[in-house]
Amino acid sequence: MRARTRITKAPGSKDAGLAMAFKLLEAAQDRWRAVNGPHLVALVRTGARFEKGRLVERPKEAPDEDIDEVAA
């Protein structure tokens, strides 16, 4: 078994950490793909719900009833 007392677990310096992050992002960039539905991004930002790729409509709220009519 090797003694690993001199190996650091952190990047060592801020510059080394930035370089590692840059290289990781550069490598991941090759596997990125475009968004399939760019026209739907605005809906997602406003809070629209999708289930299995289909837009789920919110149920319409029932009109408020007067409390006097319910009590009578």
All heavy atoms as TSV, in Angstrom:
chain	resi	resn	atom	element	x	y	z
A	1	MET	N	N	0.848	-1.163	0.000
A	1	MET	CA	C	0.000	0.000	0.000
A	1	MET	C	C	0.901	1.236	0.000
A	1	MET	O	O	1.895	1.289	0.722
A	1	MET	CB	C	-0.887	-0.033	1.243
A	1	MET	CG	C	-1.782	1.143	1.367
A	1	MET	SD	S	-2.800	0.957	2.826
A	1	MET	CE	C	-4.374	1.020	2.066
A	2	ARG	N	N	0.536	2.219	-0.785
A	2	ARG	CA	C	1.343	3.432	-0.873
A	2	ARG	C	C	0.914	4.438	0.180
A	2	ARG	O	O	-0.271	4.612	0.444
A	2	ARG	CB	C	1.160	4.069	-2.246
A	2	ARG	CG	C	1.842	3.290	-3.332
A	2	ARG	CD	C	1.618	3.902	-4.671
A	2	ARG	NE	N	2.024	5.317	-4.682
A	2	ARG	CZ	C	1.950	6.084	-5.741
A	2	ARG	NH1	N	1.475	5.603	-6.866
A	2	ARG	NH2	N	2.337	7.332	-5.701
A	3	ALA	N	N	1.857	5.118	0.733
A	3	ALA	CA	C	1.563	6.193	1.667
A	3	ALA	C	C	1.231	7.452	0.857
A	3	ALA	O	O	2.011	7.875	0.018
A	3	ALA	CB	C	2.771	6.447	2.565
A	4	ARG	N	N	0.083	8.006	1.094
A	4	ARG	CA	C	-0.358	9.159	0.310
A	4	ARG	C	C	-0.423	10.413	1.174
A	4	ARG	O	O	-1.363	11.183	1.113
A	4	ARG	CB	C	-1.717	8.870	-0.307
A	4	ARG	CG	C	-1.702	7.682	-1.237
A	4	ARG	CD	C	-3.027	7.566	-1.955
A	4	ARG	NE	N	-3.062	6.388	-2.792
A	4	ARG	CZ	C	-2.649	6.347	-4.059
A	4	ARG	NH1	N	-2.145	7.411	-4.608
A	4	ARG	NH2	N	-2.743	5.253	-4.746
A	5	THR	N	N	0.581	10.606	1.982
A	5	THR	CA	C	0.563	11.739	2.897
A	5	THR	C	C	0.854	13.059	2.196
A	5	THR	O	O	0.468	14.109	2.669
A	5	THR	CB	C	1.584	11.533	4.022
A	5	THR	OG1	O	2.869	11.336	3.439
A	5	THR	CG2	C	1.203	10.336	4.871
A	6	ARG	N	N	1.551	13.043	1.069
A	6	ARG	CA	C	1.933	14.285	0.405
A	6	ARG	C	C	0.949	14.700	-0.684
A	6	ARG	O	O	1.122	15.733	-1.301
A	6	ARG	CB	C	3.325	14.140	-0.194
A	6	ARG	CG	C	4.356	13.818	0.902
A	6	ARG	CD	C	5.735	13.823	0.388
A	6	ARG	NE	N	6.119	15.218	0.199
A	6	ARG	CZ	C	7.122	15.628	-0.549
A	6	ARG	NH1	N	7.866	14.748	-1.167
A	6	ARG	NH2	N	7.416	16.899	-0.671
A	7	ILE	N	N	-0.056	13.897	-0.959
A	7	ILE	CA	C	-1.022	14.222	-2.010
A	7	ILE	C	C	-2.117	15.107	-1.427
A	7	ILE	O	O	-2.707	14.800	-0.398
A	7	ILE	CB	C	-1.625	12.944	-2.617
A	7	ILE	CG1	C	-0.526	12.163	-3.325
A	7	ILE	CG2	C	-2.750	13.276	-3.558
A	7	ILE	CD1	C	-0.971	10.853	-3.887
A	8	THR	N	N	-2.374	16.183	-2.091
A	8	THR	CA	C	-3.382	17.120	-1.618
A	8	THR	C	C	-4.760	16.749	-2.147
A	8	THR	O	O	-4.883	16.207	-3.251
A	8	THR	CB	C	-3.013	18.561	-2.026
A	8	THR	OG1	O	-3.993	19.435	-1.521
A	8	THR	CG2	C	-2.929	18.709	-3.529
A	9	LYS	N	N	-5.788	17.039	-1.390
A	9	LYS	CA	C	-7.152	16.760	-1.816
A	9	LYS	C	C	-7.788	17.991	-2.443
A	9	LYS	O	O	-8.811	17.916	-3.083
A	9	LYS	CB	C	-7.990	16.297	-0.626
A	9	LYS	CG	C	-7.559	14.960	-0.091
A	9	LYS	CD	C	-8.447	14.515	1.039
A	9	LYS	CE	C	-7.994	13.175	1.566
A	9	LYS	NZ	N	-8.796	12.711	2.677
A	10	ALA	N	N	-7.190	19.133	-2.229
A	10	ALA	CA	C	-7.704	20.381	-2.783
A	10	ALA	C	C	-6.877	20.758	-4.010
A	10	ALA	O	O	-5.838	20.153	-4.278
A	10	ALA	CB	C	-7.611	21.466	-1.719
A	11	PRO	N	N	-7.322	21.739	-4.780
A	11	PRO	CA	C	-6.586	22.114	-5.978
A	11	PRO	C	C	-5.216	22.727	-5.689
A	11	PRO	O	O	-4.387	22.818	-6.575
A	11	PRO	CB	C	-7.485	23.125	-6.661
A	11	PRO	CG	C	-8.412	23.612	-5.629
A	11	PRO	CD	C	-8.565	22.497	-4.658
A	12	GLY	N	N	-4.969	23.123	-4.470
A	12	GLY	CA	C	-3.671	23.683	-4.133
A	12	GLY	C	C	-3.671	25.197	-4.129
A	12	GLY	O	O	-3.250	25.824	-3.185
A	13	SER	N	N	-4.137	25.801	-5.196
A	13	SER	CA	C	-4.209	27.260	-5.265
A	13	SER	C	C	-5.457	27.657	-6.035
A	13	SER	O	O	-6.087	26.837	-6.717
A	13	SER	CB	C	-2.963	27.836	-5.938
A	13	SER	OG	O	-2.976	27.518	-7.324
A	14	LYS	N	N	-5.797	28.926	-5.949
A	14	LYS	CA	C	-6.975	29.426	-6.653
A	14	LYS	C	C	-6.795	29.299	-8.169
A	14	LYS	O	O	-7.709	28.881	-8.877
A	14	LYS	CB	C	-7.216	30.883	-6.268
A	14	LYS	CG	C	-8.449	31.475	-6.865
A	14	LYS	CD	C	-8.657	32.908	-6.413
A	14	LYS	CE	C	-9.878	33.504	-7.054
A	14	LYS	NZ	N	-10.101	34.891	-6.644
A	15	ASP	N	N	-5.612	29.602	-8.651
A	15	ASP	CA	C	-5.345	29.509	-10.092
A	15	ASP	C	C	-5.448	28.072	-10.592
A	15	ASP	O	O	-5.990	27.802	-11.662
A	15	ASP	CB	C	-3.971	30.084	-10.410
A	15	ASP	CG	C	-3.908	31.588	-10.214
A	15	ASP	OD1	O	-4.982	32.234	-10.305
A	15	ASP	OD2	O	-2.806	32.117	-9.985
A	16	ALA	N	N	-4.924	27.126	-9.801
A	16	ALA	CA	C	-4.998	25.719	-10.189
A	16	ALA	C	C	-6.452	25.245	-10.211
A	16	ALA	O	O	-6.859	24.486	-11.098
A	16	ALA	CB	C	-4.173	24.869	-9.248
A	17	GLY	N	N	-7.253	25.701	-9.239
A	17	GLY	CA	C	-8.676	25.336	-9.206
A	17	GLY	C	C	-9.426	25.878	-10.404
A	17	GLY	O	O	-10.251	25.176	-11.000
A	18	LEU	N	N	-9.138	27.119	-10.770
A	18	LEU	CA	C	-9.786	27.703	-11.952
A	18	LEU	C	C	-9.379	26.972	-13.223
A	18	LEU	O	O	-10.202	26.734	-14.111
A	18	LEU	CB	C	-9.435	29.188	-12.058
A	18	LEU	CG	C	-10.114	30.101	-11.055
A	18	LEU	CD1	C	-9.550	31.516	-11.153
A	18	LEU	CD2	C	-11.615	30.118	-11.276
A	19	ALA	N	N	-8.119	26.584	-13.310
A	19	ALA	CA	C	-7.651	25.849	-14.486
A	19	ALA	C	C	-8.342	24.497	-14.589
A	19	ALA	O	O	-8.753	24.077	-15.681
A	19	ALA	CB	C	-6.134	25.675	-14.414
A	20	MET	N	N	-8.495	23.801	-13.446
A	20	MET	CA	C	-9.181	22.501	-13.454
A	20	MET	C	C	-10.640	22.660	-13.864
A	20	MET	O	O	-11.165	21.867	-14.651
A	20	MET	CB	C	-9.090	21.843	-12.085
A	20	MET	CG	C	-7.794	21.161	-11.825
A	20	MET	SD	S	-7.900	20.131	-10.367
A	20	MET	CE	C	-7.089	21.180	-9.192
A	21	ALA	N	N	-11.306	23.672	-13.317
A	21	ALA	CA	C	-12.707	23.898	-13.653
A	21	ALA	C	C	-12.847	24.218	-15.135
A	21	ALA	O	O	-13.757	23.721	-15.809
A	21	ALA	CB	C	-13.269	25.028	-12.810
A	22	PHE	N	N	-11.943	25.018	-15.661
A	22	PHE	CA	C	-11.994	25.368	-17.078
A	22	PHE	C	C	-11.836	24.127	-17.941
A	22	PHE	O	O	-12.575	23.927	-18.906
A	22	PHE	CB	C	-10.905	26.391	-17.411
A	22	PHE	CG	C	-10.792	26.683	-18.875
A	22	PHE	CD1	C	-11.718	27.516	-19.498
A	22	PHE	CD2	C	-9.795	26.120	-19.642
A	22	PHE	CE1	C	-11.634	27.783	-20.847
A	22	PHE	CE2	C	-9.696	26.380	-20.997
A	22	PHE	CZ	C	-10.622	27.212	-21.596
A	23	LYS	N	N	-10.884	23.280	-17.615
A	23	LYS	CA	C	-10.655	22.073	-18.406
A	23	LYS	C	C	-11.845	21.112	-18.318
A	23	LYS	O	O	-12.200	20.467	-19.303
A	23	LYS	CB	C	-9.371	21.369	-17.955
A	23	LYS	CG	C	-8.103	22.150	-18.234
A	23	LYS	CD	C	-7.964	22.506	-19.690
A	23	LYS	CE	C	-7.264	21.417	-20.441
A	23	LYS	NZ	N	-7.038	21.756	-21.849
A	24	LEU	N	N	-12.466	21.012	-17.139
A	24	LEU	CA	C	-13.646	20.152	-17.003
A	24	LEU	C	C	-14.799	20.665	-17.851
A	24	LEU	O	O	-15.492	19.900	-18.528
A	24	LEU	CB	C	-14.066	20.055	-15.534
A	24	LEU	CG	C	-13.203	19.165	-14.660
A	24	LEU	CD1	C	-13.582	19.356	-13.197
A	24	LEU	CD2	C	-13.346	17.717	-15.057
A	25	LEU	N	N	-15.034	21.972	-17.818
A	25	LEU	CA	C	-16.105	22.553	-18.636
A	25	LEU	C	C	-15.810	22.414	-20.117
A	25	LEU	O	O	-16.704	22.162	-20.926
A	25	LEU	CB	C	-16.316	24.024	-18.268
A	25	LEU	CG	C	-16.963	24.258	-16.917
A	25	LEU	CD1	C	-16.914	25.735	-16.563
A	25	LEU	CD2	C	-18.385	23.761	-16.928
A	26	GLU	N	N	-14.553	22.586	-20.491
A	26	GLU	CA	C	-14.163	22.445	-21.890
A	26	GLU	C	C	-14.413	21.021	-22.375
A	26	GLU	O	O	-14.890	20.799	-23.489
A	26	GLU	CB	C	-12.686	22.803	-22.027
A	26	GLU	CG	C	-12.264	23.147	-23.416
A	26	GLU	CD	C	-10.819	23.627	-23.443
A	26	GLU	OE1	O	-9.942	22.996	-22.801
A	26	GLU	OE2	O	-10.574	24.646	-24.094
A	27	ALA	N	N	-14.130	20.023	-21.534
A	27	ALA	CA	C	-14.364	18.630	-21.898
A	27	ALA	C	C	-15.859	18.317	-21.962
A	27	ALA	O	O	-16.317	17.572	-22.838
A	27	ALA	CB	C	-13.686	17.706	-20.892
A	28	ALA	N	N	-16.651	18.897	-21.049
A	28	ALA	CA	C	-18.092	18.641	-21.034
A	28	ALA	C	C	-18.796	19.314	-22.207
A	28	ALA	O	O	-19.857	18.859	-22.647
A	28	ALA	CB	C	-18.695	19.132	-19.724
A	29	GLN	N	N	-18.221	20.383	-22.710
A	29	GLN	CA	C	-18.852	21.133	-23.791
A	29	GLN	C	C	-19.047	20.266	-25.038
A	29	GLN	O	O	-19.986	20.470	-25.805
A	29	GLN	CB	C	-17.985	22.337	-24.128
A	29	GLN	CG	C	-18.609	23.324	-25.061
A	29	GLN	CD	C	-17.735	24.563	-25.211
A	29	GLN	OE1	O	-16.655	24.647	-24.660
A	29	GLN	NE2	N	-18.218	25.510	-25.962
A	30	ASP	N	N	-18.207	19.276	-25.246
A	30	ASP	CA	C	-18.331	18.397	-26.404
A	30	ASP	C	C	-19.601	17.557	-26.352
A	30	ASP	O	O	-20.091	17.108	-27.387
A	30	ASP	CB	C	-17.120	17.467	-26.498
A	30	ASP	CG	C	-15.833	18.234	-26.735
A	30	ASP	OD1	O	-15.902	19.346	-27.298
A	30	ASP	OD2	O	-14.759	17.722	-26.339
A	31	ARG	N	N	-20.144	17.340	-25.145
A	31	ARG	CA	C	-21.328	16.485	-25.004
A	31	ARG	C	C	-22.619	17.276	-24.815
A	31	ARG	O	O	-23.671	16.690	-24.637
A	31	ARG	CB	C	-21.120	15.544	-23.816
A	31	ARG	CG	C	-20.003	14.553	-24.036
A	31	ARG	CD	C	-19.884	13.574	-22.893
A	31	ARG	NE	N	-19.589	14.215	-21.625
A	31	ARG	CZ	C	-18.369	14.519	-21.183
A	31	ARG	NH1	N	-17.333	14.274	-21.933
A	31	ARG	NH2	N	-18.193	15.063	-20.003
A	32	TRP	N	N	-22.552	18.599	-24.805
A	32	TRP	CA	C	-23.751	19.407	-24.641
A	32	TRP	C	C	-24.593	19.342	-25.893
A	32	TRP	O	O	-24.108	19.136	-26.994
A	32	TRP	CB	C	-23.392	20.862	-24.360
A	32	TRP	CG	C	-22.811	21.078	-23.012
A	32	TRP	CD1	C	-22.755	20.197	-21.980
A	32	TRP	CD2	C	-22.180	22.273	-22.546
A	32	TRP	NE1	N	-22.141	20.751	-20.892
A	32	TRP	CE2	C	-21.772	22.021	-21.211
A	32	TRP	CE3	C	-21.922	23.508	-23.102
A	32	TRP	CZ2	C	-21.131	22.981	-20.452
A	32	TRP	CZ3	C	-21.273	24.455	-22.340
A	32	TRP	CH2	C	-20.893	24.189	-21.027
A	33	ARG	N	N	-25.876	19.543	-25.729
A	33	ARG	CA	C	-26.762	19.590	-26.893
A	33	ARG	C	C	-27.730	20.747	-26.734
A	33	ARG	O	O	-27.947	21.255	-25.641
A	33	ARG	CB	C	-27.520	18.284	-27.068
A	33	ARG	CG	C	-28.459	17.939	-25.943
A	33	ARG	CD	C	-29.089	16.561	-26.185
A	33	ARG	NE	N	-30.010	16.228	-25.140
A	33	ARG	CZ	C	-31.308	16.516	-25.172
A	33	ARG	NH1	N	-31.826	17.154	-26.191
A	33	ARG	NH2	N	-32.095	16.158	-24.177
A	34	ALA	N	N	-28.338	21.140	-27.825
A	34	ALA	CA	C	-29.248	22.274	-27.811
A	34	ALA	C	C	-30.567	21.893	-27.142
A	34	ALA	O	O	-30.935	20.716	-27.070
A	34	ALA	CB	C	-29.520	22.738	-29.240
A	35	VAL	N	N	-31.279	22.875	-26.671
A	35	VAL	CA	C	-32.589	22.655	-26.069
A	35	VAL	C	C	-33.554	22.261	-27.188
A	35	VAL	O	O	-33.574	22.869	-28.260
A	35	VAL	CB	C	-33.070	23.944	-25.369
A	35	VAL	CG1	C	-34.478	23.790	-24.847
A	35	VAL	CG2	C	-32.129	24.302	-24.247
A	36	ASN	N	N	-34.361	21.220	-26.941
A	36	ASN	CA	C	-35.284	20.737	-27.968
A	36	ASN	C	C	-36.428	21.703	-28.236
A	36	ASN	O	O	-36.932	21.768	-29.350
A	36	ASN	CB	C	-35.881	19.389	-27.550
A	36	ASN	CG	C	-34.854	18.284	-27.582
A	36	ASN	OD1	O	-33.820	18.400	-28.215
A	36	ASN	ND2	N	-35.135	17.213	-26.872
A	37	GLY	N	N	-36.867	22.429	-27.229
A	37	GLY	CA	C	-38.009	23.325	-27.390
A	37	GLY	C	C	-37.702	24.727	-26.907
A	37	GLY	O	O	-38.203	25.129	-25.856
A	38	PRO	N	N	-36.907	25.481	-27.645
A	38	PRO	CA	C	-36.559	26.820	-27.161
A	38	PRO	C	C	-37.769	27.733	-26.996
A	38	PRO	O	O	-37.744	28.649	-26.189
A	38	PRO	CB	C	-35.592	27.356	-28.216
A	38	PRO	CG	C	-35.790	26.511	-29.411
A	38	PRO	CD	C	-36.291	25.188	-28.928
A	39	HIS	N	N	-38.846	27.441	-27.709
A	39	HIS	CA	C	-40.056	28.259	-27.584
A	39	HIS	C	C	-40.786	28.000	-26.261
A	39	HIS	O	O	-41.632	28.785	-25.847
A	39	HIS	CB	C	-40.989	28.006	-28.770
A	39	HIS	CG	C	-41.384	26.565	-28.898
A	39	HIS	ND1	N	-40.537	25.602	-29.408
A	39	HIS	CD2	C	-42.521	25.925	-28.562
A	39	HIS	CE1	C	-41.150	24.433	-29.393
A	39	HIS	NE2	N	-42.361	24.603	-28.878
A	40	LEU	N	N	-40.451	26.915	-25.560
A	40	LEU	CA	C	-41.092	26.586	-24.293
A	40	LEU	C	C	-40.335	27.123	-23.074
A	40	LEU	O	O	-40.843	27.052	-21.959
A	40	LEU	CB	C	-41.240	25.071	-24.161
A	40	LEU	CG	C	-42.066	24.388	-25.254
A	40	LEU	CD1	C	-42.018	22.884	-25.089
A	40	LEU	CD2	C	-43.486	24.894	-25.241
A	41	VAL	N	N	-39.140	27.651	-23.283
A	41	VAL	CA	C	-38.325	28.132	-22.169
A	41	VAL	C	C	-39.044	29.248	-21.419
A	41	VAL	O	O	-39.031	29.296	-20.189
A	41	VAL	CB	C	-36.941	28.589	-22.671
A	41	VAL	CG1	C	-36.150	29.255	-21.564
A	41	VAL	CG2	C	-36.174	27.405	-23.233
A	42	ALA	N	N	-39.700	30.148	-22.133
A	42	ALA	CA	C	-40.424	31.249	-21.484
A	42	ALA	C	C	-41.540	30.712	-20.595
A	42	ALA	O	O	-41.786	31.244	-19.505
A	42	ALA	CB	C	-40.987	32.196	-22.531
A	43	LEU	N	N	-42.226	29.647	-21.021
A	43	LEU	CA	C	-43.290	29.052	-20.205
A	43	LEU	C	C	-42.721	28.456	-18.920
A	43	LEU	O	O	-43.308	28.604	-17.852
A	43	LEU	CB	C	-44.025	27.968	-20.993
A	43	LEU	CG	C	-44.898	28.449	-22.147
A	43	LEU	CD1	C	-45.415	27.256	-22.941
A	43	LEU	CD2	C	-46.046	29.269	-21.621
A	44	VAL	N	N	-41.591	27.795	-19.020
A	44	VAL	CA	C	-40.969	27.190	-17.842
A	44	VAL	C	C	-40.558	28.274	-16.858
A	44	VAL	O	O	-40.734	28.133	-15.648
A	44	VAL	CB	C	-39.759	26.326	-18.255
A	44	VAL	CG1	C	-38.994	25.841	-17.047
A	44	VAL	CG2	C	-40.226	25.148	-19.095
A	45	ARG	N	N	-40.029	29.377	-17.364
A	45	ARG	CA	C	-39.622	30.474	-16.477
A	45	ARG	C	C	-40.797	31.093	-15.743
A	45	ARG	O	O	-40.661	31.585	-14.633
A	45	ARG	CB	C	-38.898	31.553	-17.268
A	45	ARG	CG	C	-37.502	31.177	-17.638
A	45	ARG	CD	C	-36.797	32.327	-18.274
A	45	ARG	NE	N	-35.420	31.977	-18.566
A	45	ARG	CZ	C	-34.612	32.739	-19.258
A	45	ARG	NH1	N	-35.025	33.887	-19.743
A	45	ARG	NH2	N	-33.370	32.356	-19.479
A	46	THR	N	N	-41.979	31.085	-16.349
A	46	THR	CA	C	-43.153	31.662	-15.694
A	46	THR	C	C	-43.825	30.681	-14.742
A	46	THR	O	O	-44.766	31.047	-14.058
A	46	THR	CB	C	-44.180	32.161	-16.722
A	46	THR	OG1	O	-44.590	31.067	-17.544
A	46	THR	CG2	C	-43.611	33.277	-17.565
A	47	GLY	N	N	-43.363	29.424	-14.710
A	47	GLY	CA	C	-43.898	28.465	-13.745
A	47	GLY	C	C	-44.850	27.447	-14.320
A	47	GLY	O	O	-45.556	26.774	-13.571
A	48	ALA	N	N	-44.898	27.289	-15.638
A	48	ALA	CA	C	-45.781	26.297	-16.247
A	48	ALA	C	C	-45.297	24.894	-15.877
A	48	ALA	O	O	-44.106	24.648	-15.713
A	48	ALA	CB	C	-45.799	26.454	-17.756
A	49	ARG	N	N	-46.252	23.969	-15.736
A	49	ARG	CA	C	-45.920	22.581	-15.399
A	49	ARG	C	C	-46.044	21.701	-16.630
A	49	ARG	O	O	-46.979	21.845	-17.426
A	49	ARG	CB	C	-46.874	22.060	-14.324
A	49	ARG	CG	C	-46.428	22.442	-12.933
A	49	ARG	CD	C	-47.213	21.719	-11.841
A	49	ARG	NE	N	-47.324	20.290	-12.077
A	49	ARG	CZ	C	-48.462	19.596	-11.956
A	49	ARG	NH1	N	-49.580	20.188	-11.615
A	49	ARG	NH2	N	-48.482	18.307	-12.158
A	50	PHE	N	N	-45.091	20.792	-16.763
A	50	PHE	CA	C	-45.122	19.824	-17.850
A	50	PHE	C	C	-45.070	18.439	-17.235
A	50	PHE	O	O	-44.334	18.187	-16.292
A	50	PHE	CB	C	-43.916	20.018	-18.778
A	50	PHE	CG	C	-43.993	21.249	-19.616
A	50	PHE	CD1	C	-43.552	22.463	-19.132
A	50	PHE	CD2	C	-44.500	21.199	-20.897
A	50	PHE	CE1	C	-43.613	23.612	-19.892
A	50	PHE	CE2	C	-44.571	22.334	-21.678
A	50	PHE	CZ	C	-44.128	23.543	-21.173
A	51	GLU	N	N	-45.879	17.523	-17.763
A	51	GLU	CA	C	-45.837	16.120	-17.357
A	51	GLU	C	C	-45.705	15.278	-18.606
A	51	GLU	O	O	-46.522	15.376	-19.519
A	51	GLU	CB	C	-47.102	15.733	-16.584
A	51	GLU	CG	C	-47.154	16.310	-15.185
A	51	GLU	CD	C	-48.371	15.845	-14.411
A	51	GLU	OE1	O	-49.068	14.908	-14.885
A	51	GLU	OE2	O	-48.623	16.405	-13.340
A	52	LYS	N	N	-44.660	14.479	-18.636
A	52	LYS	CA	C	-44.361	13.614	-19.780
A	52	LYS	C	C	-44.289	14.421	-21.074
A	52	LYS	O	O	-44.757	13.988	-22.125
A	52	LYS	CB	C	-45.389	12.494	-19.903
A	52	LYS	CG	C	-45.387	11.553	-18.716
A	52	LYS	CD	C	-46.367	10.435	-18.883
A	52	LYS	CE	C	-46.350	9.538	-17.651
A	52	LYS	NZ	N	-47.311	8.443	-17.778
A	53	GLY	N	N	-43.747	15.614	-20.992
A	53	GLY	CA	C	-43.539	16.429	-22.179
A	53	GLY	C	C	-44.741	17.228	-22.632
A	53	GLY	O	O	-44.687	17.909	-23.647
A	54	ARG	N	N	-45.840	17.160	-21.910
A	54	ARG	CA	C	-47.050	17.904	-22.299
A	54	ARG	C	C	-47.367	18.952	-21.246
A	54	ARG	O	O	-47.245	18.715	-20.053
A	54	ARG	CB	C	-48.235	16.966	-22.462
A	54	ARG	CG	C	-48.017	15.960	-23.568
A	54	ARG	CD	C	-49.305	15.225	-23.879
A	54	ARG	NE	N	-49.078	14.191	-24.855
A	54	ARG	CZ	C	-49.252	14.368	-26.155
A	54	ARG	NH1	N	-49.654	15.522	-26.607
A	54	ARG	NH2	N	-49.032	13.387	-26.991
A	55	LEU	N	N	-47.821	20.108	-21.717
A	55	LEU	CA	C	-48.177	21.200	-20.831
A	55	LEU	C	C	-49.425	20.837	-20.047
A	55	LEU	O	O	-50.420	20.386	-20.604
A	55	LEU	CB	C	-48.428	22.472	-21.644
A	55	LEU	CG	C	-48.816	23.720	-20.878
A	55	LEU	CD1	C	-47.712	24.140	-19.937
A	55	LEU	CD2	C	-49.133	24.853	-21.831
A	56	VAL	N	N	-49.368	21.001	-18.729
A	56	VAL	CA	C	-50.494	20.705	-17.843
A	56	VAL	C	C	-51.199	22.016	-17.539
A	56	VAL	O	O	-50.589	22.948	-17.009
A	56	VAL	CB	C	-50.016	20.038	-16.533
A	56	VAL	CG1	C	-51.175	19.804	-15.597
A	56	VAL	CG2	C	-49.295	18.750	-16.842
A	57	GLU	N	N	-52.470	22.084	-17.891
A	57	GLU	CA	C	-53.254	23.290	-17.635
A	57	GLU	C	C	-53.624	23.349	-16.162
A	57	GLU	O	O	-53.927	22.335	-15.536
A	57	GLU	CB	C	-54.539	23.280	-18.477
A	57	GLU	CG	C	-54.276	23.335	-19.963
A	57	GLU	CD	C	-53.738	24.675	-20.417
A	57	GLU	OE1	O	-54.068	25.704	-19.783
A	57	GLU	OE2	O	-52.994	24.693	-21.392
A	58	ARG	N	N	-53.611	24.526	-15.625
A	58	ARG	CA	C	-54.033	24.709	-14.231
A	58	ARG	C	C	-55.553	24.667	-14.174
A	58	ARG	O	O	-56.227	25.210	-15.053
A	58	ARG	CB	C	-53.543	26.046	-13.702
A	58	ARG	CG	C	-52.048	26.105	-13.575
A	58	ARG	CD	C	-51.625	27.420	-13.015
A	58	ARG	NE	N	-50.179	27.471	-12.927
A	58	ARG	CZ	C	-49.499	28.557	-12.677
A	58	ARG	NH1	N	-50.126	29.699	-12.511
A	58	ARG	NH2	N	-48.200	28.520	-12.607
A	59	PRO	N	N	-56.101	24.024	-13.138
A	59	PRO	CA	C	-57.567	24.004	-13.027
A	59	PRO	C	C	-58.086	25.408	-12.749
A	59	PRO	O	O	-57.469	26.180	-12.007
A	59	PRO	CB	C	-57.831	23.081	-11.840
A	59	PRO	CG	C	-56.550	23.036	-11.100
A	59	PRO	CD	C	-55.447	23.294	-12.082
A	60	LYS	N	N	-59.219	25.719	-13.374
A	60	LYS	CA	C	-59.821	27.035	-13.166
A	60	LYS	C	C	-60.405	27.103	-11.768
A	60	LYS	O	O	-61.024	26.162	-11.292
A	60	LYS	CB	C	-60.900	27.295	-14.208
A	60	LYS	CG	C	-60.332	27.389	-15.601
A	60	LYS	CD	C	-61.409	27.693	-16.596
A	60	LYS	CE	C	-60.798	27.774	-17.994
A	60	LYS	NZ	N	-61.796	28.049	-19.000
A	61	GLU	N	N	-60.190	28.231	-11.120
A	61	GLU	CA	C	-60.699	28.399	-9.766
A	61	GLU	C	C	-62.195	28.674	-9.807
A	61	GLU	O	O	-62.693	29.374	-10.675
A	61	GLU	CB	C	-59.974	29.553	-9.078
A	61	GLU	CG	C	-58.495	29.288	-8.891
A	61	GLU	CD	C	-57.803	30.461	-8.231
A	61	GLU	OE1	O	-58.515	31.343	-7.707
A	61	GLU	OE2	O	-56.579	30.481	-8.247
A	62	ALA	N	N	-62.915	28.099	-8.832
A	62	ALA	CA	C	-64.359	28.317	-8.738
A	62	ALA	C	C	-64.605	29.754	-8.284
A	62	ALA	O	O	-63.844	30.291	-7.477
A	62	ALA	CB	C	-64.966	27.345	-7.735
A	63	PRO	N	N	-65.663	30.385	-8.777
A	63	PRO	CA	C	-65.952	31.747	-8.353
A	63	PRO	C	C	-66.289	31.781	-6.853
A	63	PRO	O	O	-66.864	30.838	-6.304
A	63	PRO	CB	C	-67.153	32.167	-9.188
A	63	PRO	CG	C	-67.739	30.900	-9.699
A	63	PRO	CD	C	-66.619	29.886	-9.744
A	64	ASP	N	N	-65.882	32.830	-6.210
A	64	ASP	CA	C	-66.139	32.979	-4.773
A	64	ASP	C	C	-67.634	33.160	-4.526
A	64	ASP	O	O	-68.314	33.897	-5.226
A	64	ASP	CB	C	-65.403	34.183	-4.195
A	64	ASP	CG	C	-63.888	33.978	-4.243
A	64	ASP	OD1	O	-63.467	32.816	-4.207
A	64	ASP	OD2	O	-63.168	34.988	-4.315
A	65	GLU	N	N	-68.142	32.443	-3.528
A	65	GLU	CA	C	-69.557	32.582	-3.159
A	65	GLU	C	C	-69.653	33.503	-1.977
A	65	GLU	O	O	-68.768	33.556	-1.125
A	65	GLU	CB	C	-70.136	31.214	-2.819
A	65	GLU	CG	C	-70.166	30.268	-3.998
A	65	GLU	CD	C	-70.754	28.929	-3.613
A	65	GLU	OE1	O	-71.284	28.810	-2.480
A	65	GLU	OE2	O	-70.690	27.997	-4.430
A	66	ASP	N	N	-70.753	34.232	-1.877
A	66	ASP	CA	C	-70.968	35.088	-0.734
A	66	ASP	C	C	-71.180	34.244	0.504
A	66	ASP	O	O	-71.869	33.212	0.480
A	66	ASP	CB	C	-72.195	35.987	-0.945
A	66	ASP	CG	C	-71.925	37.066	-1.966
A	66	ASP	OD1	O	-71.205	38.011	-1.612
A	66	ASP	OD2	O	-72.392	36.952	-3.112
A	67	ILE	N	N	-70.627	34.667	1.602
A	67	ILE	CA	C	-70.751	33.930	2.857
A	67	ILE	C	C	-72.198	33.915	3.336
A	67	ILE	O	O	-72.684	32.939	3.878
A	67	ILE	CB	C	-69.820	34.542	3.924
A	67	ILE	CG1	C	-68.377	34.409	3.459
A	67	ILE	CG2	C	-70.018	33.897	5.278
A	67	ILE	CD1	C	-67.375	35.107	4.336
A	68	ASP	N	N	-72.960	35.000	3.073
A	68	ASP	CA	C	-74.369	35.078	3.509
A	68	ASP	C	C	-75.204	34.001	2.841
A	68	ASP	O	O	-76.084	33.407	3.450
A	68	ASP	CB	C	-74.943	36.443	3.197
A	68	ASP	CG	C	-74.237	37.555	3.995
A	68	ASP	OD1	O	-73.684	37.256	5.068
A	68	ASP	OD2	O	-74.243	38.700	3.512
A	69	GLU	N	N	-74.935	33.706	1.540
A	69	GLU	CA	C	-75.720	32.708	0.842
A	69	GLU	C	C	-75.438	31.301	1.381
A	69	GLU	O	O	-76.332	30.473	1.475
A	69	GLU	CB	C	-75.416	32.752	-0.648
A	69	GLU	CG	C	-75.899	34.012	-1.330
A	69	GLU	CD	C	-75.521	34.032	-2.791
A	69	GLU	OE1	O	-74.992	33.033	-3.303
A	69	GLU	OE2	O	-75.751	35.051	-3.419
A	70	VAL	N	N	-74.204	31.041	1.759
A	70	VAL	CA	C	-73.847	29.721	2.263
A	70	VAL	C	C	-74.447	29.511	3.653
A	70	VAL	O	O	-74.919	28.434	3.966
A	70	VAL	CB	C	-72.286	29.581	2.321
A	70	VAL	CG1	C	-71.897	28.276	2.964
A	70	VAL	CG2	C	-71.712	29.710	0.932
A	71	ALA	N	N	-74.462	30.545	4.483
A	71	ALA	CA	C	-74.974	30.436	5.847
A	71	ALA	C	C	-76.496	30.323	5.876
A	71	ALA	O	O	-77.052	29.748	6.800
A	71	ALA	CB	C	-74.532	31.627	6.681
A	72	ALA	N	N	-77.184	30.845	4.876
A	72	ALA	CA	C	-78.639	30.849	4.898
A	72	ALA	C	C	-79.264	29.539	4.563
A	72	ALA	O	O	-78.827	28.608	4.134
A	72	ALA	CB	C	-79.176	31.904	3.921
